[in-house]
Amino acid sequence: MSVGTLLYTWIFGRQVGSDPFGNKYYEHKSRRRLDGRFTRWVVYNGIVEASKVPPEWHAWIHYIADDVPREGDRPRYEWQKDHLPNLTGTRYAYRPPGHLLMGGQRDRATGDYEPWTPA
């Protein structure tokens, strides 16, 4: 985080919450936007990556939800997965069988494959 962001947040920001990733969410103490709403922002924990913001905080940042998300506000269903940031380019990225970094070998095509031939 830059010194300017840190100083601005310290002087003008009011922390309203944080998420499981350690990101902290702020609202301006007094300045309002042209539409009358307070300015909102996030200070990321670690690498600045927008996909690290969970859906409930994304809704709050973009004024889709007015209330600050609290743990247990929304019902969690057993089929829901935990939020993950974009893992592309990391060692945790999905690599299907046959990917060059996974050995480059994949299973041979079975008998149900029929190549197209022009008539």
HUGI-V149144 format. One record per pair of residues at least 24 apart in sequence whose ideal C-beta (glycine too) atoms are under 6 Angstrom apart, sorted by the first residue. I is the first residue (numbers start at 1). J is the second residue. Records with the same first field share a line. If there is no record, write none. Layout:
I->J, J
This chain:
16->68
17->68
19->54, 57
21->45, 52
37->63
49->85
51->85, 86
52->85
54->83
